[in-house]
Amino acid sequence: MFSRALRQSARAAGALSASSRIASVHGEFREGGALTSPLHLQQRITPVVANGAIRTYAADAKASPTEVSSILEQRIRGVQEEAGLAETGRVLSVGDGIARVHGMNNVQAEELVEFASGVKGMCMNLEAGQVGVVLFGSDRQVKEGETVKRTGEIVDVPVGEGLLGRVVDALGNPIDGKGPIKTTERRRAQVKAPGILPRQSVNQPVQTGLKPVDAMVPIGRGQRELIIGDRQTGKTAVALDAMLNQKRWNNTSDEKSHLYCIYVAVGQKRSTVAQLVKTLEENDAMKYCTVVAATASEAGEHFRDNGKHAVMIYDDLSKQAVAYRQMSLLLRRPPGREAYPGDVFYLHSRLLERAAKMNDKLGGGSLTALPIIETQGGDVSAYIPTNVISITDGQIFLEAELFYKGVRPAINVGLSVSRVGSAAQLKAMKQVAGSLKLFLAQYREVAAFAQFGSDLDAATKQTLNRGERLTELLKQKQYQPMAVNEMVPLMFAGINGYLDNLPVNKILQWEADFLAHLKSDQAGLLEQIEKEGALSKDLEQKLKDVVGNFTKNFS
């Protein structure tokens, strides 16, 4: 059957080629730009000459192999390119959320395709003869031999202020039962991060409301600060408190001070996400937050590129790396270290590089990233933790041992660092707490040695005494973020030795009473700290008097 089609195609191609050549011979006999009539031709040349020329061209007219193969390909496909029909393929195999599709030769990387069953998928592997498609739904509905059609669209999601207060899935579809998203703007899921020229250095703070973070590991707008620690050490609690603290800024009329929050739950249980949404709603914080049940940066990039500020919390990237490893192995990509694919570093770097502080020409917006990584047994030297540590601009390390001792948030001061945030830290806080981090690191070191010996000199005893009280002062209850102008007097009292003679178990009671005293009797002092942002000599003296008098009368 195939050979018969080949012969027919060869004849057709030969006839086509011969007729075109004969037409060119006829075209040579023109008068004044128009073809002469057959009668004129007979008068000009003899029939013998004409017939001989035709026979000669017909004998020479042979179809080239390229013409034959082209005609064959069109006949076998049964479609013409001009027809403009949607390119389709067929499912060869399906399983574990991956479908292998034959056809669709012109499909693009990460293009959205639709199966006949209604399930959508994203093309991840473009191989010779087939395409590896990751399904965005149950693979039970997809059958072998089922048709798949291209959509011509790269995966994109809705963005804009219509997403605030909503819970959406990976593709931006609402899953909170509050109706459709009221936004028309869309962005591609994978876009290039801003280059060097559009950026500027970090210079505005992100106030988390947590005393140890704002005092010792400050975060700036546009920074990427990793939150790392074992499971159940309070990583999500740190991020959630930072979200709740933005309420005081988002309730103001100054748009530049607003910080919108996007919480991305990667591989989290639905009950966990529901509990988090409930906490945000109870604290009236959901109106400036978006919860996404998968990885996405686009919602935050919309604010960044429109001169606004947003913070993205990825909880957590360890689960994303595990899911990406599973998907890559199912797509038959070659495994590397710990069976992760070779591009797992690029997976995280392209995501986190999208966090940036834009320059003033581009609106001065920012996108801050707070990725979370879960360690195993406190091992920060494992593959994924070291990758993300090298990408980010610092890390907040939460220690299980401190957590079980009741030091919460359980931040290990020695291993936590912020590489760029100090430039954005409030000057008053920098003046007060500049030496706090180093002092606490020395205290931990001395405390470890003090367990073995009883003979200690006066300076060491002083360090242990003050360090114990500062550690107690830095404790903070969950969902109770604090304003920075309230933190400054507390840190001032602790570092300058005003609490050295108080019993350790009375420190938190002193803090509560002192804050109540400041709000009721010294409201002007708090306003002055917030307004000036720095401690002048007069303000420092006033602070000394207020702290000294209150501590003297505290019982």
C-alpha positions as CSV (number, residue, x, y, z in Angstrom):
1,M,0.0,0.0,0.0
2,F,2.9,2.3,0.9
3,S,4.7,1.6,-2.3
4,R,1.6,2.3,-4.4
5,A,1.2,5.7,-2.6
6,L,4.9,6.4,-3.3
7,R,4.4,5.7,-7.0
8,Q,1.3,7.8,-7.2
9,S,3.0,10.7,-5.4
10,A,6.1,10.4,-7.7
11,R,3.8,10.6,-10.8
12,A,2.0,13.5,-9.4
13,A,5.2,15.3,-8.6
14,G,6.6,14.5,-12.0
15,A,3.5,15.8,-13.8
16,L,3.5,18.9,-11.6
17,S,7.2,19.6,-12.4
18,A,6.7,19.0,-16.1
19,S,3.7,21.2,-16.4
20,S,5.5,24.1,-14.7
21,R,8.5,23.7,-17.1
22,I,6.3,23.6,-20.2
23,A,4.5,26.7,-18.9
24,S,7.8,28.4,-18.7
25,V,8.5,27.4,-22.4
26,H,5.2,28.9,-23.4
27,G,6.0,32.0,-21.4
28,E,9.0,32.7,-23.6
29,F,6.7,33.4,-26.6
30,R,5.3,36.8,-25.7
31,E,4.5,39.9,-27.7
32,G,4.2,43.2,-25.9
33,G,3.9,41.4,-22.6
34,A,0.9,39.2,-23.5
35,L,0.9,35.5,-24.5
36,T,0.3,35.0,-28.2
37,S,-2.6,32.9,-29.4
38,P,-2.0,29.2,-30.5
39,L,-2.5,30.4,-34.1
40,H,0.3,32.8,-33.8
41,L,2.5,30.1,-32.2
42,Q,1.8,27.7,-35.1
43,Q,2.8,30.5,-37.5
44,R,6.0,31.2,-35.6
45,I,7.3,27.7,-34.9
46,T,6.6,24.4,-36.6
47,P,4.6,21.7,-34.7
48,V,7.6,19.4,-34.9
49,V,9.8,21.8,-33.0
50,A,7.1,22.5,-30.3
51,N,6.3,18.8,-29.8
52,G,10.0,18.0,-29.5
53,A,10.5,20.7,-26.9
54,I,7.6,19.4,-24.8
55,R,8.8,15.8,-25.0
56,T,12.3,16.8,-24.0
57,Y,11.1,18.8,-20.9
58,A,8.6,16.0,-19.9
59,A,11.4,13.4,-20.1
60,D,13.7,15.5,-17.9
61,A,10.9,16.3,-15.3
62,K,11.7,14.0,-12.3
63,A,10.5,14.6,-8.8
64,S,13.3,15.2,-6.3
65,P,13.3,13.1,-3.1
66,T,12.5,16.2,-1.0
67,E,9.3,16.9,-3.0
68,V,8.3,13.2,-2.6
69,S,8.8,13.1,1.1
70,S,7.0,16.4,1.6
71,I,3.9,15.2,-0.3
72,L,4.0,11.9,1.5
73,E,4.2,13.6,4.9
74,Q,1.2,15.8,4.0
75,R,-0.8,12.7,2.8
76,I,0.0,10.6,5.8
77,R,-1.0,13.4,8.2
78,G,-4.1,14.1,6.2
79,V,-3.9,17.8,7.0
80,Q,-2.5,20.8,5.2
81,E,-0.5,23.4,7.1
82,E,-2.7,26.2,5.9
83,A,-5.7,24.6,7.4
84,G,-4.8,26.2,10.8
85,L,-6.1,23.3,12.9
86,A,-5.0,23.1,16.5
87,E,-2.1,20.7,16.9
88,T,-3.0,17.6,18.9
89,G,-1.3,14.6,20.3
90,R,-2.2,11.2,21.9
91,V,-1.5,9.9,25.4
92,L,1.1,7.0,25.2
93,S,1.2,6.3,28.9
94,V,0.0,7.9,32.2
95,G,0.7,7.3,35.9
96,D,2.0,9.0,39.0
97,G,0.8,12.4,37.8
98,I,2.9,12.2,34.6
99,A,1.6,11.7,31.1
100,R,3.7,10.9,28.0
101,V,2.2,12.3,24.9
102,H,3.1,11.6,21.3
103,G,2.7,14.4,18.7
104,M,2.5,18.1,19.4
105,N,5.9,18.7,17.7
106,N,5.7,22.5,18.0
107,V,4.7,22.6,21.7
108,Q,6.6,25.1,23.9
109,A,8.4,24.4,27.2
110,E,6.0,24.9,30.2
111,E,3.0,25.4,27.8
112,L,-0.4,24.5,29.1
113,V,-2.1,21.6,27.4
114,E,-5.6,20.2,27.8
115,F,-6.7,16.6,27.8
116,A,-10.0,15.4,26.4
117,S,-11.1,14.5,29.9
118,G,-10.8,18.2,30.9
119,V,-7.6,17.8,33.0
120,K,-4.9,20.3,32.3
121,G,-1.1,19.8,32.3
122,M,2.2,21.5,31.8
123,C,4.8,20.4,29.3
124,M,8.1,19.8,31.2
125,N,10.1,17.4,29.0
126,L,10.4,18.0,25.3
127,E,11.9,14.8,23.9
128,A,12.3,13.4,20.4
129,G,8.9,11.9,19.5
130,Q,7.1,12.5,22.8
131,V,6.4,15.1,25.5
132,G,6.5,14.6,29.3
133,V,3.4,16.4,30.8
134,V,2.9,17.1,34.5
135,L,-0.8,16.9,35.3
136,F,-2.7,19.6,37.3
137,G,-5.3,17.1,38.5
138,S,-6.0,13.5,39.1
139,D,-4.4,11.1,36.6
140,R,-7.2,8.6,37.0
141,Q,-9.4,10.6,34.6
142,V,-6.7,10.5,31.8
143,K,-6.7,7.4,29.6
144,E,-4.1,6.0,27.2
145,G,-4.9,7.0,23.6
146,E,-6.8,10.1,24.8
147,T,-6.3,13.2,22.6
148,V,-4.4,16.2,24.0
149,K,-4.5,19.6,22.5
150,R,-2.3,22.6,22.8
151,T,-3.6,25.8,24.3
152,G,-0.8,28.0,23.0
153,E,-0.5,29.6,26.5
154,I,2.5,29.5,28.9
155,V,1.3,28.8,32.5
156,D,0.1,32.1,34.0
157,V,-1.9,33.2,37.0
158,P,-4.2,36.1,38.0
159,V,-2.5,38.9,40.0
160,G,-3.6,42.2,41.5
161,E,-5.2,43.6,44.7
162,G,-8.2,41.4,44.0
163,L,-6.2,38.5,45.5
164,L,-5.9,40.2,48.9
165,G,-8.0,38.4,51.5
166,R,-8.3,35.3,49.4
167,V,-7.1,31.7,49.4
168,V,-6.1,30.4,46.0
169,D,-4.4,27.3,44.5
170,A,-1.3,27.1,42.4
171,L,-3.0,28.4,39.2
172,G,-4.8,31.2,41.1
173,N,-8.2,29.5,41.3
174,P,-10.1,30.5,44.5
175,I,-10.5,27.6,47.0
176,D,-12.1,29.6,49.8
177,G,-15.7,29.5,48.5
178,K,-15.9,33.3,48.2
179,G,-16.6,33.5,44.5
180,P,-14.4,34.3,41.5
181,I,-11.3,36.6,41.8
182,K,-12.0,40.2,40.8
183,T,-9.0,40.9,38.7
184,T,-8.2,41.0,35.0
185,E,-4.4,41.2,35.0
186,R,-2.4,38.0,34.6
187,R,1.3,37.1,34.8
188,R,3.4,34.2,33.7
189,A,4.4,31.8,36.4
190,Q,8.1,31.8,35.4
191,V,9.6,35.1,34.6
192,K,13.1,36.5,34.6
193,A,14.3,38.1,37.8
194,P,15.2,41.9,37.7
195,G,18.8,42.6,36.7
196,I,21.4,44.7,38.5
197,L,20.5,48.1,37.1
198,P,16.8,48.1,38.0
199,R,17.7,47.4,41.7
200,Q,18.9,49.5,44.5
201,S,20.4,48.6,47.9
202,V,18.0,47.7,50.8
203,N,17.3,50.8,52.9
204,Q,13.8,50.3,54.4
205,P,13.1,48.0,57.3
206,V,10.6,45.1,57.6
207,Q,9.4,45.3,61.2
208,T,8.5,41.7,62.3
209,G,7.4,42.8,65.8
210,L,9.7,40.1,67.4
211,K,12.3,41.5,69.8
212,P,15.2,39.2,69.0
213,V,14.7,39.6,65.2
214,D,14.3,43.4,65.0
215,A,17.1,43.9,67.5
216,M,19.8,41.4,66.3
217,V,18.8,40.0,62.9
218,P,17.0,43.0,61.2
219,I,15.3,42.4,57.8
220,G,15.1,45.0,55.1
221,R,12.5,45.4,52.3
222,G,13.8,43.6,49.3
223,Q,15.9,41.2,51.3
224,R,15.8,37.4,51.3
225,E,16.1,36.1,54.9
226,L,15.9,32.3,55.5
227,I,14.1,30.9,58.5
228,I,15.7,27.5,59.2
229,G,15.3,24.9,62.0
230,D,14.0,21.5,62.9
231,R,10.3,20.6,62.8
232,Q,8.2,22.1,65.5
233,T,10.6,24.8,66.5
234,G,8.4,27.8,65.7
235,K,9.5,28.6,62.1
236,T,5.9,29.3,60.8
237,A,5.2,31.2,64.1
238,V,8.0,33.7,63.4
239,A,6.7,34.3,59.8
240,L,3.0,34.5,61.0
241,D,4.0,37.1,63.7
242,A,5.7,39.1,61.1
243,M,2.5,39.1,59.0
244,L,0.4,40.1,62.0
245,N,2.7,43.0,62.8
246,Q,2.1,44.6,59.4
247,K,-1.4,45.5,60.6
248,R,-0.1,48.6,62.3
249,W,1.5,49.8,59.0
250,N,-1.3,48.7,56.6
251,N,-4.0,50.6,58.7
252,T,-2.2,53.9,57.9
253,S,-3.1,56.2,54.9
254,D,0.6,56.2,53.7
255,E,0.6,53.8,50.8
256,K,4.4,53.6,50.8
257,S,4.5,52.2,54.3
258,H,2.0,49.4,53.5
259,L,3.5,45.9,53.3
260,Y,1.2,43.2,51.7
261,C,1.8,39.6,52.7
262,I,1.6,36.5,50.6
263,Y,1.8,33.2,52.5
264,V,2.7,30.2,50.2
265,A,1.9,26.8,51.7
266,V,4.0,24.1,50.0
267,G,2.9,20.6,50.8
268,Q,1.0,21.6,53.9
269,K,-2.0,19.8,55.3
270,R,-5.3,21.5,54.5
271,S,-6.1,21.6,58.2
272,T,-2.8,23.5,58.9
273,V,-3.7,26.0,56.1
274,A,-7.2,26.4,57.5
275,Q,-5.9,27.1,61.0
276,L,-3.5,29.7,59.7
277,V,-6.3,31.5,57.7
278,K,-8.4,31.4,60.9
279,T,-5.6,33.0,62.9
280,L,-5.2,35.8,60.3
281,E,-9.0,36.4,60.3
282,E,-9.2,36.5,64.1
283,N,-6.5,39.2,64.2
284,D,-8.1,41.2,61.3
285,A,-5.0,40.6,59.1
286,M,-6.5,38.7,56.2
287,K,-7.5,41.9,54.4
288,Y,-3.9,42.6,53.4
289,C,-2.8,38.9,53.0
290,T,-3.1,36.3,50.3
291,V,-2.7,32.5,51.0
292,V,-1.5,30.4,48.1
293,A,-1.6,26.6,48.4
294,A,1.6,26.1,46.2
295,T,4.8,28.0,45.1
296,A,4.2,31.3,43.4
297,S,5.9,34.7,43.3
298,E,3.7,36.5,40.7
299,A,1.2,37.8,43.3
300,G,4.0,39.6,45.1
301,E,5.8,40.8,41.9
302,H,2.7,42.7,40.9
303,F,3.1,44.9,44.0
304,R,6.8,45.2,43.6
305,D,6.5,46.4,40.0
306,N,3.8,48.9,40.8
307,G,5.8,50.8,43.4
308,K,4.3,48.9,46.4
309,H,5.8,46.6,49.0
310,A,5.1,42.9,49.6
311,V,6.6,40.0,51.6
312,M,6.5,36.4,50.4
313,I,6.7,33.5,52.9
314,Y,7.5,30.1,51.4
315,D,6.6,27.4,53.9
316,D,8.6,25.4,53.1
317,L,11.1,25.0,50.3
318,S,12.3,21.6,51.7
319,K,8.9,20.1,50.6
320,Q,9.2,21.8,47.3
321,A,12.6,20.3,46.6
322,V,11.3,16.8,47.6
323,A,8.3,17.2,45.2
324,Y,10.6,18.5,42.4
325,R,12.9,15.5,42.9
326,Q,9.9,13.1,42.7
327,M,8.6,14.8,39.6
328,S,12.1,14.8,37.9
329,L,12.6,11.1,38.6
330,L,9.2,10.3,37.1
331,L,10.1,12.3,34.1
332,R,13.3,10.1,33.8
333,R,15.7,13.1,34.3
334,P,19.1,12.0,35.5
335,P,19.5,12.1,39.3
336,G,22.4,13.8,41.1
337,R,23.4,14.3,44.8
338,E,20.8,12.7,47.2
339,A,18.8,11.8,44.0
340,Y,17.9,15.5,43.4
341,P,18.1,16.6,39.8
342,G,21.0,18.8,38.7
343,D,18.9,21.9,38.5
344,V,17.5,21.9,42.0
345,F,19.8,24.8,42.9
346,Y,18.4,26.8,40.0
347,L,14.9,25.9,41.1
348,H,15.4,27.8,44.3
349,S,17.7,30.6,43.0
350,R,15.3,31.6,40.2
351,L,12.5,31.8,42.7
352,L,14.3,33.8,45.4
353,E,16.2,36.1,43.0
354,R,12.8,37.6,42.1
355,A,12.8,39.3,45.6
356,A,14.3,42.8,45.0
357,K,14.2,46.4,46.0
358,M,13.6,48.4,42.8
359,N,15.1,51.7,42.1
360,D,13.2,55.0,42.3
361,K,12.8,55.3,38.5
362,L,10.9,52.0,38.5
363,G,8.7,53.1,41.4
364,G,10.8,52.0,44.4
365,G,8.7,49.0,45.1
366,S,10.1,45.9,46.9
367,L,9.5,42.2,47.3
368,T,10.9,40.6,50.4
369,A,11.3,36.8,50.6
370,L,11.2,34.7,53.8
371,P,11.8,31.1,52.7
372,I,11.5,28.4,55.4
373,I,13.7,25.3,55.4
374,E,13.2,22.3,57.7
375,T,16.4,20.6,58.9
376,Q,16.9,17.1,60.2
377,G,18.5,16.9,63.6
378,G,19.8,20.5,63.4
379,D,22.0,19.6,60.4
380,V,22.4,22.9,58.4
381,S,25.2,21.4,56.3
382,A,22.8,19.1,54.3
383,Y,22.3,19.6,50.5
384,I,19.1,21.8,50.4
385,P,19.9,23.9,53.5
386,T,23.3,24.8,52.3
387,N,21.9,25.7,48.8
388,V,19.3,28.0,50.2
389,I,21.7,29.6,52.8
390,S,24.1,30.4,49.9
391,I,21.2,32.0,47.9
392,T,19.7,34.1,50.7
393,D,21.0,37.3,52.4
394,G,21.1,35.8,55.9
395,Q,19.3,33.3,58.1
396,I,17.3,33.0,61.3
397,F,18.3,29.7,62.9
398,L,15.8,28.2,65.4
399,E,17.2,25.6,67.8
400,A,15.2,22.8,69.2
401,E,17.2,22.8,72.5
402,L,16.3,26.4,73.2
403,F,12.7,25.8,72.3
404,Y,12.4,23.0,74.9
405,K,14.1,25.2,77.5
406,G,11.2,27.7,77.0
407,V,13.3,30.3,75.1
408,R,10.7,31.3,72.5
409,P,11.3,32.4,69.8
410,A,14.1,29.9,69.9
411,I,16.6,31.9,67.9
412,N,20.2,30.8,68.1
413,V,22.1,34.1,68.1
414,G,25.4,32.7,67.1
415,L,24.2,31.0,63.9
416,S,21.7,33.7,62.9
417,V,22.8,36.6,60.7
418,S,21.4,39.3,58.5
419,R,23.9,40.4,55.8
420,V,22.1,43.5,54.4
421,G,19.3,44.2,56.9
422,S,21.4,46.3,59.3
423,A,21.5,49.1,56.6
424,A,17.7,49.3,56.9
425,Q,17.5,49.0,60.7
426,L,15.9,51.9,62.6
427,K,18.8,54.0,63.9
428,A,17.4,54.1,67.5
429,M,17.4,50.3,67.6
430,K,20.9,50.2,66.2
431,Q,22.1,52.6,68.9
432,V,20.5,50.6,71.6
433,A,21.1,47.0,70.5
434,G,24.3,47.3,68.5
435,S,26.3,45.2,71.0
436,L,23.5,42.9,72.0
437,K,24.2,40.1,69.5
438,L,27.9,39.9,70.4
439,F,27.1,40.0,74.1
440,L,24.6,37.2,74.0
441,A,27.0,35.0,71.9
442,Q,29.7,35.6,74.5
443,Y,27.2,34.7,77.3
444,R,26.3,31.4,75.6
445,E,30.0,30.5,75.4
446,V,30.7,31.5,79.0
447,A,27.5,29.7,80.2
448,A,28.7,26.5,78.6
449,F,32.1,26.7,80.4
450,A,30.5,27.8,83.7
451,Q,28.9,24.4,84.1
452,F,32.3,22.8,84.7
453,G,33.8,25.2,87.3
454,S,32.6,27.1,90.3
455,D,35.5,29.6,90.6
456,L,34.4,32.5,88.4
457,D,35.8,36.0,88.4
458,A,33.5,39.0,88.9
459,A,33.4,40.0,85.2
460,T,32.3,36.5,84.2
461,K,29.6,36.5,86.9
462,Q,28.4,39.9,85.6
463,T,28.2,38.5,82.1
464,L,26.3,35.4,83.2
465,N,24.0,37.6,85.4
466,R,23.1,40.1,82.7
467,G,23.0,37.5,79.9
468,E,20.4,35.4,81.8
469,R,18.2,38.5,82.2
470,L,18.5,39.6,78.6
471,T,17.6,36.1,77.4
472,E,14.5,36.3,79.6
473,L,13.7,39.8,78.3
474,L,13.9,38.5,74.6
475,K,11.1,35.9,75.2
476,Q,7.8,36.8,73.6
477,K,4.4,35.1,73.4
478,Q,3.0,34.0,70.0
479,Y,0.7,36.3,68.1
480,Q,1.8,39.3,70.2
481,P,4.0,41.4,67.9
482,M,5.5,44.6,69.4
483,A,6.0,48.0,67.9
484,V,9.7,49.0,67.5
485,N,9.3,52.2,69.6
486,E,8.2,49.9,72.5
487,M,11.2,47.6,72.0
488,V,13.8,50.4,72.2
489,P,13.1,51.3,75.9
490,L,13.1,47.6,76.8
491,M,16.4,46.9,75.1
492,F,17.9,50.1,76.6
493,A,17.0,48.9,80.1
494,G,18.4,45.4,79.6
495,I,21.7,46.3,77.9
496,N,22.5,49.2,80.3
497,G,22.1,47.0,83.4
498,Y,18.9,48.4,84.9
499,L,17.6,44.8,85.3
500,D,20.7,43.3,86.8
501,N,19.3,43.3,90.4
502,L,15.8,42.1,89.5
503,P,15.0,38.3,90.0
504,V,14.9,36.5,86.6
505,N,11.4,35.2,87.2
506,K,10.2,38.9,87.6
507,I,11.6,40.1,84.3
508,L,8.5,39.4,82.1
509,Q,6.2,40.9,84.8
510,W,8.5,44.0,84.8
511,E,8.2,44.2,81.0
512,A,4.4,44.1,81.1
513,D,4.1,46.8,83.8
514,F,6.8,49.0,82.2
515,L,5.0,48.9,78.8
516,A,1.7,49.8,80.4
517,H,3.4,52.7,82.2
518,L,4.9,53.9,78.9
519,K,1.6,53.8,77.1
520,S,-0.3,55.6,79.9
521,D,2.2,58.1,81.4
522,Q,4.9,58.4,78.8
523,A,3.0,58.3,75.5
524,G,5.0,61.4,74.3
525,L,8.3,59.5,74.7
526,L,7.0,56.7,72.5
527,E,5.8,59.2,69.9
528,Q,9.2,61.0,70.0
529,I,11.1,57.7,69.4
530,E,8.9,56.8,66.5
531,K,9.0,60.3,65.0
532,E,12.8,60.9,65.3
533,G,13.9,57.3,64.7
534,A,17.1,58.0,66.6
535,L,18.2,58.7,70.2
536,S,19.5,62.2,70.7
537,K,21.3,63.1,73.9
538,D,18.2,64.7,75.4
539,L,16.0,61.7,74.4
540,E,18.6,59.3,75.9
541,Q,18.7,61.2,79.1
542,K,14.9,61.2,79.3
543,L,14.9,57.4,78.7
544,K,17.5,56.9,81.5
545,D,15.3,58.9,83.9
546,V,12.1,57.0,83.0
547,V,13.6,53.5,83.1
548,G,15.6,54.3,86.3
549,N,12.6,55.7,88.2
550,F,10.3,52.9,87.2
551,T,12.7,50.1,88.0
552,K,13.5,51.6,91.4
553,N,9.8,51.7,92.3
554,F,9.1,48.2,90.8
555,S,8.3,45.6,93.4
